[in-house]
């Protein structure tokens, strides 16, 4: 009881100079604190139990009407405040499906009771919150410390301030902390995560880390190569984590070659690199890989995924034209701002103006708006289509204003010889993308929101004129850092398997970067380098952070977000298919593409989309290992998780068994050339693992072949075992 009275006293002191309870500031805060306006409760699209509130308190006017009209005699009883359902239900004095939200002796109860007793009025003018400050915001606590209290201060537009720690909402991003009603964060286990502190219309992320005490810990790390290492090492030292040492040359060679080209290094390249004694050979290798056609193939394919280059909506000729345009942009190192500008502002023939295929794949305004926001700005805008975004700053008006930038895109279908005459989403033939002079994207309430950019700037309405051209100028203006920031994060993700912001296309205040200062500096440098993608890749790959070993130590073995060691990950679908083909020296067939086409060179995904033709083994293999069907503009569509179906495909799948048994594969070629079994074994190891078998491995191989009645079958078994080994399947 004493604790509740003390809390109530703090709550009363925290109010403005007027003791009057306000609806917009106090009552709305209590309902948010109690979770009443969450999507799982009365903030649901249809409400709960006949009572609906705006999601997360986005519309106080609507909420006041919901509370005081209709069933007001039941929810609000000014004559007998304690009989109000607004108090009886959350305290479980009458049945409440949402359970107990606060107690009768709590400050929340007293505040609502005072408001009801004073007439349940809504004041005409209440200063809004302009800033929310949380102290501290970046917390590292070392055992035995196990708790920290957050102090939350609100600054209002009239300049007044209040301690709102009791009324703020505390939402941990992961269930690794316990958080009390007044902001006391207590560790459950050693962990790092983010706590989002929310009060009315403001949200602030707080980074919290509880780390174990390590007696005698001494920070040990190699000298930084560039500013990337400085940022990473600074954070690791703060967390009492030692990075793993630099990886060996063979690991680096395979890692860099797979990351930049999607292929394994050839035995000849591996031998030359490993025998090279120069101090700059890693930098030289990176430059050589960036200049290779295989790099343009592999990284062009990454963008083909995101730009939805697939045949159902584009047709084969459109796919090939758009893919060739993207690949050429990678091959010529086209500045990223120019790349984005041509895509976003594109129009014309889907054959002669390839970038226009970006809009051909998205026939509706909402699809275009959501795709562009997510792909180039890292904003997942979908939630704001029906209501203000619950986790971000964007309102429903923002959604329809942004959508209006794309509302006048239209199509002239010159021909459409589709295979499935009943499928209105399939197109086969040339189309012209153009801009209509009229047409708007109307808000559900009938209003037309003027075209606006997704910006925090006070003036964010798009100028009159060509809407897409205005958009491209805004997006590629160096002052608008977001486009560059998202690209930096995407490149980082492709090289490390995790973004500085993760998920990589979900930039918001409540999902902060793991290393915000590093992301900021990389973005500034990328812009200063005129959006040079190769400079960005080279800078990251020459850092010690990229070249670190995947072997953990006692301090970093549980770290999965601070880049203290490389994260082993399975080869992507195309990498794996090409690697198997490369080792066995036998091409795979891909649904109508010329024989010898590598998986990383495929322009489209017809084998995954066709309803008329059963996909061949190559396309089925890619689908099983996670190649995306390109129906979403999102990296999340690619699945790099391991599955039982993948294990079966490698252990007993038709494709691998057929390749192993082919007379003219690598084993057959070497047998016909009268190579010894030992030479064949060494060749397979060098092609698959870029090393020779160890003495123990070679002794085992010799014994198995000597005991076999069918040496060819034994060599196939050897190749099968190599191709199923973690050393082959994982990028380390």
DAMO-V685867 format. One record per residue. N is the residue number from 1. PSI is psi as a letter, one per 40 degrees, with the letter a starting at -180 (NA if undefined). NEAR is the number of other C-alpha atoms within 10 Angstrom. Layout:
# DAMO-V685867
n-><N | N>
psi-><PSI | PSI>
near-><NEAR | NEAR>
This chain:
# DAMO-V685867
n-><1 | 2 | 3 | 4 | 5 | 6 | 7 | 8 | 9 | 10 | 11 | 12 | 13 | 14 | 15 | 16 | 17 | 18 | 19 | 20 | 21 | 22 | 23 | 24 | 25 | 26 | 27 | 28 | 29 | 30 | 31 | 32 | 33 | 34 | 35 | 36 | 37 | 38 | 39 | 40 | 41 | 42 | 43 | 44 | 45 | 46 | 47 | 48 | 49 | 50 | 51 | 52 | 53 | 54 | 55 | 56 | 57 | 58 | 59 | 60 | 61 | 62 | 63 | 64 | 65 | 66 | 67 | 68 | 69 | 70 | 71 | 72 | 73 | 74 | 75 | 76 | 77 | 78 | 79 | 80 | 81 | 82 | 83 | 84 | 85 | 86 | 87 | 88 | 89 | 90 | 91 | 92 | 93 | 94 | 95 | 96 | 97 | 98 | 99 | 100 | 101 | 102 | 103 | 104 | 105 | 106 | 107 | 108 | 109 | 110 | 111 | 112 | 113 | 114 | 115 | 116 | 117 | 118 | 119 | 120 | 121 | 122 | 123 | 124 | 125 | 126 | 127 | 128 | 129 | 130 | 131 | 132 | 133 | 134 | 135 | 136 | 137 | 138 | 139 | 140 | 141 | 142 | 143 | 144 | 145 | 146 | 147 | 148 | 149 | 150 | 151 | 152 | 153 | 154 | 155 | 156 | 157 | 158 | 159 | 160 | 161 | 162 | 163 | 164 | 165 | 166 | 167 | 168 | 169 | 170 | 171 | 172 | 173 | 174 | 175 | 176 | 177 | 178 | 179 | 180 | 181 | 182 | 183 | 184 | 185 | 186 | 187 | 188 | 189 | 190 | 191 | 192 | 193 | 194 | 195 | 196 | 197 | 198 | 199 | 200 | 201 | 202 | 203 | 204 | 205 | 206 | 207 | 208 | 209 | 210 | 211 | 212 | 213 | 214 | 215 | 216 | 217 | 218 | 219 | 220 | 221 | 222 | 223 | 224 | 225 | 226 | 227 | 228 | 229 | 230 | 231 | 232 | 233 | 234 | 235 | 236 | 237 | 238 | 239 | 240 | 241 | 242 | 243 | 244 | 245 | 246 | 247 | 248 | 249 | 250 | 251 | 252 | 253 | 254 | 255 | 256 | 257 | 258 | 259 | 260 | 261 | 262 | 263 | 264 | 265 | 266 | 267 | 268 | 269 | 270 | 271 | 272 | 273 | 274 | 275 | 276 | 277 | 278 | 279 | 280 | 281 | 282 | 283 | 284 | 285 | 286 | 287 | 288 | 289 | 290 | 291 | 292 | 293 | 294 | 295 | 296 | 297 | 298 | 299 | 300 | 301 | 302 | 303 | 304 | 305 | 306 | 307 | 308 | 309 | 310 | 311 | 312 | 313 | 314 | 315 | 316 | 317 | 318 | 319 | 320 | 321 | 322 | 323 | 324 | 325 | 326 | 327 | 328 | 329 | 330 | 331 | 332 | 333 | 334 | 335 | 336 | 337 | 338 | 339 | 340 | 341 | 342 | 343 | 344 | 345 | 346 | 347 | 348 | 349 | 350 | 351 | 352 | 353 | 354 | 355 | 356 | 357 | 358 | 359 | 360 | 361 | 362 | 363 | 364 | 365 | 366 | 367 | 368 | 369 | 370 | 371 | 372 | 373 | 374 | 375 | 376 | 377 | 378 | 379 | 380 | 381 | 382 | 383 | 384 | 385 | 386 | 387 | 388 | 389 | 390 | 391 | 392 | 393 | 394 | 395 | 396 | 397 | 398 | 399 | 400 | 401 | 402 | 403 | 404 | 405 | 406 | 407 | 408 | 409 | 410 | 411 | 412 | 413 | 414 | 415 | 416 | 417 | 418 | 419 | 420 | 421 | 422 | 423 | 424 | 425 | 426 | 427 | 428 | 429 | 430 | 431 | 432 | 433 | 434 | 435 | 436 | 437 | 438 | 439 | 440 | 441 | 442 | 443 | 444 | 445 | 446 | 447 | 448 | 449 | 450 | 451 | 452 | 453 | 454 | 455 | 456 | 457 | 458 | 459 | 460 | 461 | 462 | 463 | 464 | 465 | 466 | 467 | 468 | 469 | 470 | 471 | 472 | 473 | 474 | 475 | 476 | 477 | 478 | 479 | 480 | 481 | 482 | 483 | 484 | 485 | 486 | 487 | 488 | 489 | 490 | 491 | 492 | 493 | 494 | 495 | 496 | 497 | 498 | 499 | 500 | 501 | 502 | 503 | 504 | 505 | 506 | 507 | 508 | 509 | 510 | 511 | 512 | 513 | 514 | 515 | 516 | 517 | 518 | 519 | 520 | 521 | 522 | 523 | 524 | 525 | 526 | 527 | 528 | 529 | 530 | 531 | 532 | 533 | 534 | 535 | 536 | 537 | 538 | 539 | 540 | 541 | 542 | 543 | 544 | 545 | 546 | 547 | 548 | 549 | 550 | 551 | 552 | 553 | 554 | 555 | 556 | 557 | 558 | 559 | 560 | 561 | 562 | 563 | 564 | 565 | 566 | 567 | 568 | 569 | 570 | 571 | 572 | 573 | 574 | 575 | 576 | 577 | 578 | 579 | 580 | 581 | 582 | 583 | 584 | 585 | 586 | 587 | 588 | 589 | 590 | 591 | 592 | 593 | 594 | 595 | 596 | 597 | 598 | 599 | 600 | 601 | 602 | 603 | 604 | 605 | 606 | 607 | 608 | 609 | 610 | 611 | 612 | 613 | 614 | 615 | 616 | 617 | 618 | 619 | 620 | 621 | 622 | 623 | 624 | 625 | 626 | 627 | 628 | 629 | 630 | 631 | 632 | 633 | 634 | 635 | 636 | 637 | 638 | 639 | 640 | 641 | 642 | 643 | 644 | 645 | 646 | 647 | 648 | 649 | 650 | 651 | 652 | 653 | 654 | 655 | 656 | 657 | 658 | 659 | 660 | 661 | 662 | 663 | 664 | 665 | 666 | 667 | 668 | 669 | 670 | 671 | 672 | 673 | 674 | 675 | 676 | 677 | 678 | 679 | 680 | 681 | 682 | 683 | 684 | 685 | 686 | 687 | 688 | 689 | 690 | 691 | 692 | 693 | 694 | 695 | 696 | 697 | 698 | 699 | 700 | 701 | 702 | 703 | 704 | 705 | 706 | 707 | 708 | 709 | 710 | 711 | 712 | 713 | 714 | 715 | 716 | 717 | 718 | 719 | 720 | 721 | 722 | 723 | 724 | 725 | 726 | 727 | 728 | 729 | 730 | 731 | 732>
psi-><d | d | d | d | d | d | d | d | d | d | d | d | d | e | i | i | d | h | e | h | h | i | d | d | d | d | d | d | d | d | d | d | d | e | e | d | f | i | d | e | b | e | e | i | d | e | a | h | f | e | h | h | i | i | h | f | f | d | g | d | d | d | d | d | d | d | d | e | i | c | f | d | d | d | d | h | g | d | d | g | d | e | e | h | d | d | d | d | d | e | e | f | d | i | h | h | d | e | a | h | d | i | i | d | e | i | d | d | d | d | d | d | d | d | d | d | d | e | e | f | i | h | i | d | h | h | h | i | h | d | i | h | h | h | h | i | e | h | h | h | h | h | h | e | h | e | i | i | h | h | h | h | h | h | h | i | e | e | e | i | i | i | h | f | d | d | e | i | h | h | h | h | d | i | f | e | i | h | h | i | d | e | f | h | h | h | i | d | i | h | i | h | a | h | h | h | h | h | h | b | e | i | i | h | i | h | h | h | h | h | i | i | h | g | h | e | h | h | h | h | i | i | h | i | d | a | d | d | d | d | d | d | d | d | d | d | d | d | e | f | h | h | i | i | i | i | i | i | d | d | d | d | d | d | d | d | d | d | d | d | e | e | i | i | i | i | d | d | d | d | d | d | d | d | e | h | e | i | e | e | d | d | d | d | d | d | d | d | d | d | e | i | d | d | d | d | d | d | d | d | d | d | d | d | d | d | e | f | g | i | d | d | d | d | i | d | d | d | d | d | d | d | d | d | d | d | d | d | d | d | d | e | f | h | h | d | d | d | d | d | d | d | d | d | e | i | i | a | h | e | d | e | g | d | e | e | e | d | d | d | e | h | e | i | d | d | d | d | d | d | d | d | d | d | d | e | e | f | h | g | e | d | d | e | d | d | i | i | h | e | e | i | e | h | i | d | d | d | d | d | d | d | d | e | d | e | e | e | h | i | h | h | h | d | i | g | g | i | d | h | e | e | h | e | e | h | i | g | i | i | i | h | h | i | h | i | d | i | h | i | h | i | i | d | e | e | i | h | h | i | h | i | i | g | i | e | i | d | h | e | h | i | i | i | a | h | d | d | d | d | d | d | d | d | d | e | h | d | d | g | e | d | d | d | d | d | d | d | d | d | d | d | d | d | d | e | e | h | i | d | h | h | i | e | f | g | h | i | d | e | g | i | i | d | g | d | d | d | d | d | d | d | d | d | d | d | d | d | e | f | f | h | d | d | d | d | d | d | d | d | d | e | i | d | d | d | e | i | i | e | h | i | a | d | d | e | d | e | h | e | e | e | f | e | i | i | h | h | i | i | h | i | d | d | d | d | d | d | d | d | d | d | d | e | f | h | i | i | h | g | g | e | i | i | h | e | h | i | d | e | e | h | d | a | f | d | d | e | d | h | e | d | h | h | i | i | d | d | d | d | d | d | d | d | e | e | h | i | e | f | e | i | g | h | d | e | d | h | h | e | i | i | i | d | d | d | d | d | d | d | d | e | i | d | d | d | d | d | d | d | e | h | d | f | a | d | d | d | d | d | d | d | e | f | i | i | d | d | d | d | d | d | d | d | d | d | d | d | e | f | i | i | i | i | d | d | d | d | d | d | d | d | d | d | d | d | e | i | e | g | d | d | d | d | d | d | d | d | d | d | d | d | e | e | i | d | d | d | e | i | h | NA>
near-><8 | 7 | 9 | 13 | 13 | 12 | 17 | 20 | 12 | 16 | 19 | 15 | 14 | 19 | 19 | 16 | 10 | 7 | 10 | 15 | 23 | 23 | 21 | 22 | 19 | 20 | 22 | 25 | 24 | 24 | 21 | 22 | 24 | 18 | 18 | 25 | 23 | 20 | 18 | 14 | 20 | 22 | 23 | 18 | 15 | 13 | 18 | 17 | 10 | 8 | 16 | 20 | 28 | 23 | 24 | 27 | 23 | 20 | 15 | 18 | 13 | 13 | 21 | 18 | 13 | 17 | 19 | 16 | 11 | 10 | 13 | 16 | 15 | 13 | 22 | 25 | 21 | 19 | 13 | 11 | 22 | 19 | 17 | 20 | 21 | 21 | 26 | 20 | 19 | 22 | 20 | 18 | 14 | 11 | 12 | 15 | 12 | 15 | 11 | 15 | 18 | 19 | 17 | 16 | 13 | 16 | 23 | 25 | 21 | 16 | 20 | 25 | 24 | 16 | 21 | 24 | 17 | 14 | 13 | 22 | 14 | 17 | 12 | 7 | 8 | 14 | 14 | 15 | 19 | 13 | 16 | 22 | 16 | 19 | 12 | 14 | 16 | 12 | 15 | 16 | 19 | 16 | 12 | 10 | 14 | 16 | 17 | 17 | 15 | 19 | 18 | 23 | 19 | 24 | 18 | 17 | 13 | 11 | 10 | 13 | 18 | 17 | 20 | 24 | 25 | 24 | 27 | 26 | 25 | 27 | 17 | 20 | 14 | 11 | 9 | 17 | 26 | 16 | 20 | 12 | 16 | 18 | 20 | 17 | 20 | 17 | 21 | 13 | 12 | 16 | 16 | 20 | 18 | 24 | 22 | 21 | 23 | 24 | 27 | 24 | 15 | 16 | 22 | 21 | 22 | 23 | 18 | 22 | 19 | 25 | 21 | 17 | 13 | 12 | 6 | 6 | 11 | 11 | 14 | 14 | 17 | 12 | 10 | 15 | 13 | 14 | 15 | 21 | 20 | 16 | 18 | 21 | 25 | 10 | 17 | 19 | 15 | 11 | 21 | 20 | 25 | 22 | 29 | 25 | 20 | 20 | 20 | 12 | 16 | 16 | 18 | 20 | 22 | 20 | 23 | 23 | 21 | 22 | 22 | 21 | 21 | 26 | 26 | 27 | 25 | 17 | 18 | 11 | 13 | 21 | 15 | 10 | 19 | 14 | 9 | 12 | 9 | 9 | 8 | 10 | 14 | 19 | 14 | 13 | 17 | 19 | 15 | 12 | 19 | 21 | 16 | 13 | 14 | 20 | 24 | 26 | 26 | 25 | 21 | 23 | 23 | 16 | 17 | 23 | 24 | 21 | 26 | 26 | 29 | 27 | 25 | 22 | 23 | 28 | 22 | 19 | 16 | 30 | 27 | 20 | 21 | 27 | 27 | 18 | 16 | 25 | 25 | 16 | 17 | 25 | 19 | 11 | 18 | 17 | 17 | 20 | 21 | 15 | 17 | 18 | 18 | 16 | 19 | 22 | 19 | 24 | 24 | 18 | 21 | 26 | 20 | 13 | 18 | 24 | 27 | 25 | 29 | 22 | 27 | 24 | 22 | 17 | 14 | 14 | 22 | 21 | 18 | 22 | 22 | 20 | 23 | 23 | 22 | 20 | 22 | 18 | 22 | 24 | 22 | 21 | 25 | 18 | 17 | 20 | 20 | 13 | 18 | 23 | 21 | 16 | 17 | 20 | 17 | 21 | 19 | 20 | 21 | 23 | 30 | 27 | 26 | 28 | 29 | 26 | 25 | 26 | 25 | 20 | 23 | 19 | 18 | 12 | 13 | 11 | 11 | 14 | 12 | 17 | 14 | 12 | 11 | 8 | 10 | 9 | 12 | 18 | 24 | 20 | 18 | 20 | 22 | 19 | 22 | 17 | 18 | 12 | 9 | 8 | 13 | 19 | 23 | 17 | 18 | 12 | 6 | 8 | 12 | 15 | 20 | 21 | 24 | 22 | 23 | 18 | 14 | 9 | 8 | 6 | 9 | 13 | 16 | 20 | 13 | 9 | 9 | 15 | 20 | 21 | 17 | 16 | 22 | 19 | 14 | 18 | 23 | 20 | 15 | 17 | 9 | 14 | 17 | 20 | 23 | 25 | 23 | 26 | 24 | 25 | 23 | 24 | 18 | 22 | 17 | 15 | 18 | 21 | 13 | 20 | 22 | 23 | 24 | 17 | 17 | 25 | 23 | 20 | 21 | 16 | 14 | 21 | 20 | 18 | 21 | 20 | 15 | 13 | 13 | 18 | 22 | 15 | 15 | 21 | 23 | 17 | 16 | 22 | 21 | 11 | 13 | 15 | 25 | 17 | 19 | 18 | 16 | 19 | 19 | 14 | 18 | 23 | 21 | 17 | 17 | 23 | 27 | 24 | 23 | 22 | 22 | 19 | 17 | 18 | 15 | 9 | 18 | 20 | 16 | 12 | 15 | 13 | 16 | 18 | 22 | 28 | 28 | 23 | 20 | 17 | 16 | 17 | 21 | 21 | 23 | 25 | 23 | 24 | 24 | 23 | 25 | 25 | 20 | 20 | 23 | 24 | 17 | 17 | 19 | 22 | 17 | 23 | 19 | 9 | 14 | 10 | 11 | 13 | 14 | 23 | 26 | 24 | 20 | 20 | 25 | 27 | 25 | 23 | 24 | 22 | 17 | 14 | 11 | 9 | 11 | 13 | 18 | 16 | 18 | 18 | 22 | 16 | 23 | 22 | 21 | 17 | 25 | 19 | 21 | 22 | 19 | 22 | 18 | 17 | 20 | 18 | 18 | 13 | 16 | 19 | 16 | 15 | 11 | 13 | 13 | 8 | 12 | 17 | 13 | 11 | 17 | 17 | 15 | 12 | 15 | 13 | 17 | 20 | 16 | 10 | 20 | 22 | 14 | 13 | 13 | 16 | 17 | 21 | 27 | 19 | 15 | 16 | 16 | 11 | 9 | 11 | 13 | 11 | 20 | 15 | 13 | 20 | 21 | 18 | 21 | 24 | 22 | 20 | 22 | 25 | 25 | 25 | 16 | 16 | 18 | 11 | 9 | 9 | 11 | 15 | 12 | 12 | 18 | 14 | 10 | 16 | 18 | 13 | 10 | 11 | 10 | 10 | 14 | 16 | 15 | 18 | 22 | 17 | 15 | 18 | 22 | 18 | 14 | 18 | 24 | 14 | 12 | 14 | 12 | 21 | 21 | 15 | 20 | 22>
